[in-house]
Amino acid sequence: MIAFARRLVAAPAFERWLITLIVVNGIIVGLETNARLAESFGGLFDFLDHVILAVFVLEAAVKIAARWPRPQDYFTDGWNLFDFGIIVLSVLPASGEFATVARLIRLLRVLRLVTALPKLRLMVATLVRCIPGMGHVLSLMAILFYVYGIAGYHLYAQHDPERWGTLGRALLTLFQIATLEAWTDIMHKAMELGTLHWLYFVSFVLLGTFVVVNLFVAVVINSLEESHQEMAEADARRLTGAAPDALGDLRAVRAALAELDRRMEGIEQALRSEREKSPGR
């Protein structure tokens, strides 16, 4: 039974069927938003939902069984914990005021595509790994916004109070400029005070948009490379641990061959000694 569970979990078809069920579950959740379809096929949707949930529960049980005699190792993987948490929430009884919560939990099952597809897991791992680096970039961006916000307040508060009348409004205006949304209109309004005021806006766009965005891209690319290397190492460790019996057999064969070599050497030495003792034979 344990061997069957391990073969089933390792089979590519198992993952493909799981991905298919997750996609079907997502389609059903989307179809239920149509009132006419929900009224006509509500019973069928509920039946399919229960079948899919039962398959997910069985999948978790098989994966836990495949880790025997250490089933607790299943919970050492963060992705397994994510899947198991969604399954546990899905099997909780939901009625009355918790019906809406139950529908939202059913929607969470679509997120299991992230755990089922290795490339999506890689992207999520990259985003998580980016957080420390993003913090530094955001700190630099906050300083840049603060400096330009105070400068914009002093330069344009009297001329354009709607956009620059307070520090908060100035920061919101700078955020709009950073998105490149109609920022030239804001610049032209400020240039009524003088033609050189374009320097303020162009410098902020260059620093706040292009430089900072490139820093974000650099952090993401660096984290993506690290996550890819870490995933490759994890796959190698998993493949090594997936065949402990084969490795043990290989070591046993090597030991047997070494022992055979030693015995053959002993026999050859005994034959040579016998020939030396009786050279006339």
Contacts in CASP RR format, 6 or more apart in sequence:
PFRMAT RR
TARGET T0000
AUTHOR 0000-0000-0000
METHOD contacts of the structure
MODEL  1
MIAFARRLVAAPAFERWLITLIVVNGIIVGLETNARLAESFGGLFDFLDH
VILAVFVLEAAVKIAARWPRPQDYFTDGWNLFDFGIIVLSVLPASGEFAT
VARLIRLLRVLRLVTALPKLRLMVATLVRCIPGMGHVLSLMAILFYVYGI
AGYHLYAQHDPERWGTLGRALLTLFQIATLEAWTDIMHKAMELGTLHWLY
FVSFVLLGTFVVVNLFVAVVINSLEESHQEMAEADARRLTGAAPDALGDL
RAVRAALAELDRRMEGIEQALRSEREKSPGR
1 65 0 8 1.000
2 65 0 8 1.000
2 66 0 8 1.000
2 68 0 8 1.000
5 62 0 8 1.000
5 63 0 8 1.000
5 65 0 8 1.000
5 66 0 8 1.000
5 68 0 8 1.000
6 66 0 8 1.000
6 242 0 8 1.000
8 14 0 8 1.000
8 62 0 8 1.000
8 66 0 8 1.000
9 62 0 8 1.000
9 63 0 8 1.000
9 66 0 8 1.000
10 242 0 8 1.000
15 116 0 8 1.000
18 59 0 8 1.000
18 116 0 8 1.000
19 113 0 8 1.000
19 116 0 8 1.000
19 117 0 8 1.000
21 52 0 8 1.000
21 55 0 8 1.000
21 56 0 8 1.000
22 109 0 8 1.000
22 110 0 8 1.000
22 112 0 8 1.000
22 113 0 8 1.000
22 116 0 8 1.000
23 113 0 8 1.000
24 48 0 8 1.000
24 52 0 8 1.000
25 49 0 8 1.000
25 52 0 8 1.000
25 106 0 8 1.000
25 109 0 8 1.000
25 110 0 8 1.000
26 107 0 8 1.000
26 109 0 8 1.000
26 110 0 8 1.000
28 45 0 8 1.000
28 48 0 8 1.000
28 49 0 8 1.000
28 52 0 8 1.000
29 103 0 8 1.000
29 106 0 8 1.000
29 107 0 8 1.000
29 109 0 8 1.000
29 110 0 8 1.000
31 37 0 8 1.000
31 38 0 8 1.000
31 41 0 8 1.000
31 45 0 8 1.000
32 38 0 8 1.000
32 42 0 8 1.000
32 45 0 8 1.000
32 103 0 8 1.000
38 45 0 8 1.000
49 106 0 8 1.000
52 109 0 8 1.000
53 87 0 8 1.000
53 90 0 8 1.000
53 91 0 8 1.000
56 83 0 8 1.000
56 87 0 8 1.000
56 90 0 8 1.000
56 109 0 8 1.000
56 112 0 8 1.000
57 87 0 8 1.000
57 91 0 8 1.000
60 83 0 8 1.000
60 84 0 8 1.000
60 87 0 8 1.000
63 74 0 8 1.000
63 80 0 8 1.000
64 71 0 8 1.000
64 74 0 8 1.000
65 71 0 8 1.000
67 73 0 8 1.000
67 74 0 8 1.000
74 80 0 8 1.000
74 84 0 8 1.000
75 81 0 8 1.000
75 84 0 8 1.000
79 115 0 8 1.000
79 121 0 8 1.000
82 111 0 8 1.000
82 112 0 8 1.000
82 115 0 8 1.000
83 112 0 8 1.000
83 115 0 8 1.000
86 105 0 8 1.000
86 108 0 8 1.000
86 109 0 8 1.000
86 111 0 8 1.000
86 112 0 8 1.000
89 105 0 8 1.000
89 108 0 8 1.000
90 105 0 8 1.000
90 106 0 8 1.000
90 109 0 8 1.000
92 102 0 8 1.000
92 105 0 8 1.000
94 101 0 8 1.000
94 102 0 8 1.000
94 105 0 8 1.000
113 120 0 8 1.000
114 120 0 8 1.000
114 121 0 8 1.000
114 124 0 8 1.000
115 121 0 8 1.000
118 231 0 8 1.000
121 231 0 8 1.000
122 224 0 8 1.000
122 227 0 8 1.000
122 228 0 8 1.000
122 231 0 8 1.000
123 224 0 8 1.000
125 227 0 8 1.000
125 230 0 8 1.000
125 231 0 8 1.000
126 220 0 8 1.000
126 223 0 8 1.000
126 224 0 8 1.000
126 227 0 8 1.000
127 223 0 8 1.000
129 223 0 8 1.000
129 226 0 8 1.000
129 227 0 8 1.000
130 219 0 8 1.000
130 220 0 8 1.000
130 223 0 8 1.000
133 219 0 8 1.000
133 223 0 8 1.000
134 216 0 8 1.000
134 219 0 8 1.000
137 212 0 8 1.000
137 215 0 8 1.000
137 216 0 8 1.000
137 219 0 8 1.000
140 212 0 8 1.000
140 215 0 8 1.000
141 208 0 8 1.000
141 212 0 8 1.000
144 204 0 8 1.000
144 207 0 8 1.000
144 208 0 8 1.000
144 212 0 8 1.000
145 171 0 8 1.000
145 174 0 8 1.000
145 175 0 8 1.000
146 171 0 8 1.000
148 174 0 8 1.000
148 200 0 8 1.000
148 204 0 8 1.000
149 167 0 8 1.000
149 170 0 8 1.000
149 171 0 8 1.000
149 174 0 8 1.000
150 167 0 8 1.000
150 170 0 8 1.000
151 200 0 8 1.000
152 164 0 8 1.000
152 170 0 8 1.000
152 200 0 8 1.000
153 164 0 8 1.000
153 165 0 8 1.000
153 166 0 8 1.000
153 167 0 8 1.000
153 170 0 8 1.000
155 164 0 8 1.000
155 190 0 8 1.000
155 193 0 8 1.000
155 197 0 8 1.000
155 200 0 8 1.000
156 163 0 8 1.000
156 164 0 8 1.000
156 165 0 8 1.000
156 190 0 8 1.000
156 193 0 8 1.000
157 164 0 8 1.000
157 165 0 8 1.000
157 166 0 8 1.000
157 170 0 8 1.000
159 189 0 8 1.000
159 190 0 8 1.000
159 192 0 8 1.000
159 193 0 8 1.000
160 186 0 8 1.000
160 189 0 8 1.000
160 190 0 8 1.000
162 169 0 8 1.000
163 169 0 8 1.000
163 170 0 8 1.000
163 173 0 8 1.000
163 186 0 8 1.000
163 189 0 8 1.000
164 170 0 8 1.000
164 173 0 8 1.000
173 186 0 8 1.000
174 204 0 8 1.000
176 182 0 8 1.000
176 183 0 8 1.000
176 186 0 8 1.000
177 183 0 8 1.000
177 186 0 8 1.000
177 201 0 8 1.000
177 204 0 8 1.000
177 205 0 8 1.000
178 204 0 8 1.000
178 205 0 8 1.000
178 208 0 8 1.000
178 209 0 8 1.000
180 205 0 8 1.000
180 209 0 8 1.000
183 201 0 8 1.000
183 205 0 8 1.000
186 201 0 8 1.000
187 197 0 8 1.000
187 198 0 8 1.000
187 201 0 8 1.000
187 202 0 8 1.000
190 197 0 8 1.000
190 200 0 8 1.000
190 201 0 8 1.000
191 197 0 8 1.000
191 198 0 8 1.000
240 247 0 8 1.000
275 281 0 8 1.000
END
